[in-house]
Amino acid sequence: MTQKERPVVPLASLKQRVGTEIGVSDWHIIDQDMVDRFAGVTGDHQYIHVDPVRAKDTPFGGTIAHGFLTLAMLSTLLAEVMPRIEGTHTSINYGFDKIRFLTPVRTGARIRGRFVLKELTERDKGEVLFRNEVTVEIEGGGKPALVAEWLGMAVLG
């Protein structure tokens, strides 16, 4: 999948969207190959993630994605919905104030991200700090996979 071109908006325009939903990403499948590759990168080879035969006997009925894989998908999901501020030189991940893993993502499921811009703060030296409330939904699921308060920073100039 190729990344969509993000719209560029004036800072004043984005400020007006504080407290509103910025967007909902496309659906993304979390397949066994992705889970296996994530296990290889992180060294987390727990059987509930990488052994479909053994995982069938768990309450999940099969393998599940690592919680941190679901969290790592936020970069992809955000890039599909968050506009860039005019004059942005670079954007960086500034961290999280809260992360909760609520429902395991079964291998083969599709997820998407829902983003609400909670705060936008101008700081010194052309820095703009964002606080997004993120919900990762599982297609057909009643509860989200995770909810988080995610901070990002745009460096202008």
LINDAMO-V838139 format. One line per field, one symbol per residue. ss: DSSP state (2 for helix, 1 for strand, 0 for the rest). burial: b if it has 16 or more other C-alpha atoms within 10 Angstrom, else e. A space follows every 10 residues. Layout:
ss->???
burial->???
This chain:
ss->0000000110 2222200000 1111000110 0222222222 2200002222 0222200000 0001002222 2202222220 0001100111 1111111111 1000010001 1111111111 1112221111 1111111100 0000011111 1111110
burial->eeeeeeeeee beebeeebee bbbbbeebeb bbeebbebbe eeeebeebbb bbeebeeeee ebbbbbbebb bebbeebbeb bbbbbeebee beeeeeeeee bebbbbbbbb bbbbbbbbbb eeeeeebbbb bbbbbbbbbe eeebbbbbbb bbbbbee
